[in-house]
């Protein structure tokens, strides 16, 4: 089937969809990690068991910080009126449970939301879930001041709502993202207000598919639908679960997602704590330093997605080779950075921050690897595939804070090194598995027609006249 000429990306409806998806994802991630950052100053340092250093003297040549802490050791400050004195008396076990309970809700709604988004479209499903997230973000401060169990409850519900985001994005991109654009198209009160504004924009400006969009140009609609092909514009009735569960390329994505997410969830939930406990950054420095890895990842993600698509479009590498190369660079680069961080002392803390930023840069290479691989294998089932792989990939979020807490009872640098070594080992394993099992081609089970279950939404046989008219219009525009 002939593909219509390419419609410009900038100022297109698919570009607007990606912008809204990006901002929605940003809001979801903000809602997920804001407690991890805020908890550093919310909890009283004196209520956490720590190891006292034997020296509080600022002797010449010593590595003692201005707050009375020796660099490399963790101590309780002498001044109880210090700005580190928080409002809540939560112990470390409570903190670990509070950070991990989000993922107990997150794991439940992945597959149901993926199926619903593939069957009925992701617009309404994600919009409603984001409304739930905004309410939870607004209620969190009130719950924290009422009872710790209310914080557990609101974080659990927040996880239920946030889990809908990525399956809905994948389901909609399966209908909106042309093959060579897939990689590049992939505070409590403040986040709650922004979330509400996003919900309004989302419902008004988006549609589940190009055919349902009110303002899309005919040129862009035909380009998207003809470039994606039959495999991505069929209505999902019956899901080929057996084919999905027995597909080695799908399990390669699962392993990749589990290994990547363990590092990712360790970072987003534990990085502020690590900076405080091991590297002795104070609260004022902590927020800025904690954000620097994510700023690095944001910039590199934009570049990686473009490069991955250009490599494929110019046929420098096949889709399969591209996915394997980018994911191998991601995992092995992350492993090297984390092992290196584990060798550094507190005196080298700024080097450690640079290496952590570099680690997140390598992490962003998954935009050309497993993260968009669902769209390669089965675009019409992309939402369901992502829901399945992300359900399994949520398990690290449930266990990473608990494992890190168990490995760092005294909060020393040596104990935190073990956390990094575990992450490095998992990413190395992920690189090996993904390299041998992954695939980048459309799978047979994703294209076979079975009548009712795979009825095509768009009739190409009756569209020849439309395409001919489109080409004539295009020629007239050129003249």
Order of alpha helices (4+ residues) and beta strands (2+ residues): alpha-alpha-alpha-alpha-alpha-alpha-alpha-alpha-alpha-alpha-alpha-alpha-alpha-alpha-alpha-alpha-alpha-alpha
